[in-house]
Amino acid sequence: MYHNVQQSCPCGSGKTFTECCDKYISHGELPATPEQLMRSRYSAYAIKYEDYLLKSWHPSTRPDSLDLTTDTTQWKKLKIISSKDNTVHFVAFFRDVINGKECDFYLSENSEFIQDDKWYYLKGNELKTSELTKNMSCPCQSGKKFKRCCTSAF
């Protein structure tokens, strides 16, 4: 499944997919920073582009394969909390089907990157994955309740 190139990029940059992550995912341009790589990998998950995910994963930690064809996850929004040196702290909002019911979740993670001949994803240190509730503090660290902040992603 490919994202419509004229729509907003899934990574939330505000640019079109063509202007943003597609140049890395489909056209071989190399991300210049860990944050650019993080955003493009998020977009690749959103459009289920396994090839790019594997190519951008460092060989020392890369799995042999991914199978996103049966994955029911719908990635809804990416919020970068911080990006420093080789680490990107982000919150990703997603919807998935659990026991036949659609549920909304978030994943908070510090992703580590390494630069060899180019930037690679090395590993993620998951901080938390949890189901979202409207009255919880928004995981994007805005200080607002989720219902007044990132619910628009859904």
C-alpha positions as a Markdown table, in Angstrom:
| # | Residue | x | y | z |
|---|---|---|---|---|
| 1 | Met | 0.0 | 0.0 | 0.0 |
| 2 | Tyr | 1.5 | 3.3 | -1.1 |
| 3 | His | 0.6 | 6.7 | 0.4 |
| 4 | Asn | -0.9 | 9.3 | -2.0 |
| 5 | Val | 2.1 | 11.4 | -2.9 |
| 6 | Gln | 0.1 | 14.7 | -2.8 |
| 7 | Gln | -1.3 | 14.1 | 0.7 |
| 8 | Ser | 0.4 | 15.3 | 3.9 |
| 9 | Cys | 3.3 | 13.1 | 4.8 |
| 10 | Pro | 2.4 | 10.5 | 7.5 |
| 11 | Cys | 5.4 | 11.7 | 9.6 |
| 12 | Gly | 3.6 | 15.0 | 10.4 |
| 13 | Ser | 6.1 | 17.3 | 8.9 |
| 14 | Gly | 3.4 | 19.4 | 7.2 |
| 15 | Lys | 4.9 | 18.7 | 3.8 |
| 16 | Thr | 3.5 | 16.5 | 1.1 |
| 17 | Phe | 4.7 | 12.9 | 1.0 |
| 18 | Thr | 6.6 | 13.6 | -2.2 |
| 19 | Glu | 8.4 | 16.6 | -0.6 |
| 20 | Cys | 9.2 | 14.7 | 2.5 |
| 21 | Cys | 9.7 | 11.0 | 3.2 |
| 22 | Asp | 9.1 | 9.6 | -0.3 |
| 23 | Lys | 12.5 | 10.9 | -1.4 |
| 24 | Tyr | 14.1 | 8.6 | 1.1 |
| 25 | Ile | 11.7 | 5.7 | 0.9 |
| 26 | Ser | 11.3 | 5.4 | -2.9 |
| 27 | His | 14.0 | 7.5 | -4.5 |
| 28 | Gly | 17.2 | 6.6 | -2.6 |
| 29 | Glu | 18.0 | 10.0 | -1.1 |
| 30 | Leu | 19.8 | 9.5 | 2.2 |
| 31 | Pro | 18.5 | 11.1 | 5.4 |
| 32 | Ala | 21.0 | 13.6 | 6.8 |
| 33 | Thr | 19.9 | 13.3 | 10.4 |
| 34 | Pro | 18.6 | 10.6 | 12.8 |
| 35 | Glu | 15.3 | 12.6 | 13.0 |
| 36 | Gln | 14.9 | 12.5 | 9.2 |
| 37 | Leu | 15.5 | 8.8 | 9.3 |
| 38 | Met | 13.1 | 8.3 | 12.2 |
| 39 | Arg | 10.3 | 10.2 | 10.3 |
| 40 | Ser | 10.9 | 8.3 | 7.1 |
| 41 | Arg | 10.8 | 4.9 | 9.0 |
| 42 | Tyr | 7.5 | 5.9 | 10.7 |
| 43 | Ser | 6.1 | 6.8 | 7.2 |
| 44 | Ala | 7.4 | 3.4 | 5.9 |
| 45 | Tyr | 5.5 | 1.6 | 8.7 |
| 46 | Ala | 2.4 | 3.7 | 8.0 |
| 47 | Ile | 2.5 | 2.7 | 4.3 |
| 48 | Lys | 3.8 | -0.8 | 5.1 |
| 49 | Tyr | 7.0 | -0.5 | 3.0 |
| 50 | Glu | 9.1 | -3.4 | 4.4 |
| 51 | Asp | 12.0 | -3.0 | 2.0 |
| 52 | Tyr | 12.9 | 0.5 | 3.2 |
| 53 | Leu | 12.6 | -0.5 | 6.9 |
| 54 | Leu | 15.0 | -3.4 | 6.4 |
| 55 | Lys | 17.5 | -1.3 | 4.4 |
| 56 | Ser | 17.5 | 1.5 | 7.0 |
| 57 | Trp | 18.0 | -1.0 | 9.9 |
| 58 | His | 21.7 | -1.5 | 11.0 |
| 59 | Pro | 22.9 | -5.0 | 9.9 |
| 60 | Ser | 23.9 | -5.8 | 13.5 |
| 61 | Thr | 20.3 | -5.6 | 14.8 |
| 62 | Arg | 18.3 | -6.1 | 11.6 |
| 63 | Pro | 15.8 | -8.9 | 11.6 |
| 64 | Asp | 15.9 | -11.3 | 8.7 |
| 65 | Ser | 12.4 | -10.3 | 7.6 |
| 66 | Leu | 9.3 | -8.3 | 8.4 |
| 67 | Asp | 5.8 | -9.3 | 7.6 |
| 68 | Leu | 3.6 | -6.2 | 7.6 |
| 69 | Thr | 1.1 | -7.7 | 5.1 |
| 70 | Thr | -1.0 | -9.1 | 8.0 |
| 71 | Asp | -0.3 | -6.3 | 10.4 |
| 72 | Thr | -3.6 | -4.5 | 11.4 |
| 73 | Thr | -1.9 | -1.5 | 12.9 |
| 74 | Gln | -3.0 | 1.9 | 11.6 |
| 75 | Trp | -0.4 | 4.5 | 12.4 |
| 76 | Lys | -2.2 | 7.8 | 13.0 |
| 77 | Lys | 0.3 | 10.4 | 14.3 |
| 78 | Leu | 3.9 | 10.9 | 15.1 |
| 79 | Lys | 5.1 | 13.5 | 17.6 |
| 80 | Ile | 8.9 | 14.0 | 18.0 |
| 81 | Ile | 9.6 | 14.9 | 21.7 |
| 82 | Ser | 13.3 | 15.5 | 21.3 |
| 83 | Ser | 16.1 | 14.7 | 18.9 |
| 84 | Lys | 19.7 | 14.9 | 20.2 |
| 85 | Asp | 22.9 | 13.4 | 18.8 |
| 86 | Asn | 22.0 | 9.8 | 17.8 |
| 87 | Thr | 18.7 | 9.5 | 19.8 |
| 88 | Val | 15.2 | 10.5 | 18.9 |
| 89 | His | 12.4 | 10.4 | 21.6 |
| 90 | Phe | 9.0 | 10.1 | 20.0 |
| 91 | Val | 5.4 | 9.2 | 20.6 |
| 92 | Ala | 3.5 | 7.4 | 17.9 |
| 93 | Phe | -0.3 | 7.1 | 18.1 |
| 94 | Phe | -1.9 | 4.1 | 16.5 |
| 95 | Arg | -5.1 | 2.1 | 16.2 |
| 96 | Asp | -5.2 | -1.7 | 16.3 |
| 97 | Val | -7.7 | -4.5 | 16.5 |
| 98 | Ile | -7.7 | -6.4 | 19.8 |
| 99 | Asn | -10.1 | -9.3 | 20.3 |
| 100 | Gly | -12.2 | -8.0 | 17.4 |
| 101 | Lys | -12.4 | -4.4 | 18.8 |
| 102 | Glu | -10.6 | -1.3 | 17.5 |
| 103 | Cys | -8.5 | 0.3 | 20.2 |
| 104 | Asp | -6.4 | 3.4 | 20.3 |
| 105 | Phe | -2.8 | 3.2 | 21.7 |
| 106 | Tyr | 0.4 | 5.1 | 21.9 |
| 107 | Leu | 4.0 | 4.0 | 21.9 |
| 108 | Ser | 6.7 | 6.2 | 23.5 |
| 109 | Glu | 10.2 | 5.2 | 22.6 |
| 110 | Asn | 13.8 | 6.4 | 22.4 |
| 111 | Ser | 15.2 | 5.2 | 19.1 |
| 112 | Glu | 19.0 | 5.0 | 18.7 |
| 113 | Phe | 20.7 | 5.5 | 15.4 |
| 114 | Ile | 24.3 | 4.9 | 14.2 |
| 115 | Gln | 26.2 | 6.4 | 11.3 |
| 116 | Asp | 28.4 | 4.2 | 9.2 |
| 117 | Asp | 28.3 | 4.9 | 5.5 |
| 118 | Lys | 24.8 | 6.4 | 6.2 |
| 119 | Trp | 22.4 | 6.8 | 9.1 |
| 120 | Tyr | 20.9 | 3.5 | 10.3 |
| 121 | Tyr | 18.2 | 2.6 | 12.9 |
| 122 | Leu | 20.0 | 0.6 | 15.6 |
| 123 | Lys | 17.5 | -0.1 | 18.3 |
| 124 | Gly | 14.5 | 1.2 | 20.2 |
| 125 | Asn | 14.2 | 1.5 | 23.9 |
| 126 | Glu | 10.5 | 1.4 | 24.5 |
| 127 | Leu | 9.4 | 3.6 | 27.3 |
| 128 | Lys | 5.8 | 2.7 | 27.3 |
| 129 | Thr | 3.0 | 1.3 | 25.2 |
| 130 | Ser | -0.5 | 1.9 | 26.5 |
| 131 | Glu | -4.1 | 2.1 | 25.5 |
| 132 | Leu | -5.4 | 5.7 | 25.3 |
| 133 | Thr | -8.2 | 7.1 | 27.4 |
| 134 | Lys | -9.7 | 10.6 | 26.9 |
| 135 | Asn | -9.0 | 11.9 | 30.4 |
| 136 | Met | -5.3 | 10.8 | 30.6 |
| 137 | Ser | -2.5 | 13.3 | 30.3 |
| 138 | Cys | -1.5 | 13.4 | 26.6 |
| 139 | Pro | 1.6 | 11.3 | 26.0 |
| 140 | Cys | 2.9 | 14.0 | 23.6 |
| 141 | Gln | 3.9 | 15.9 | 26.8 |
| 142 | Ser | 1.8 | 19.0 | 26.0 |
| 143 | Gly | 0.5 | 19.2 | 29.5 |
| 144 | Lys | -3.1 | 18.8 | 28.2 |
| 145 | Lys | -5.5 | 16.0 | 28.6 |
| 146 | Phe | -5.6 | 13.6 | 25.6 |
| 147 | Lys | -9.2 | 14.6 | 24.8 |
| 148 | Arg | -8.1 | 18.2 | 24.3 |
| 149 | Cys | -4.8 | 17.5 | 22.5 |
| 150 | Cys | -4.0 | 14.6 | 20.1 |
| 151 | Thr | -7.5 | 13.0 | 19.8 |
| 152 | Ser | -7.7 | 14.7 | 16.4 |
| 153 | Ala | -5.3 | 12.0 | 15.1 |
| 154 | Phe | -8.2 | 9.6 | 15.3 |
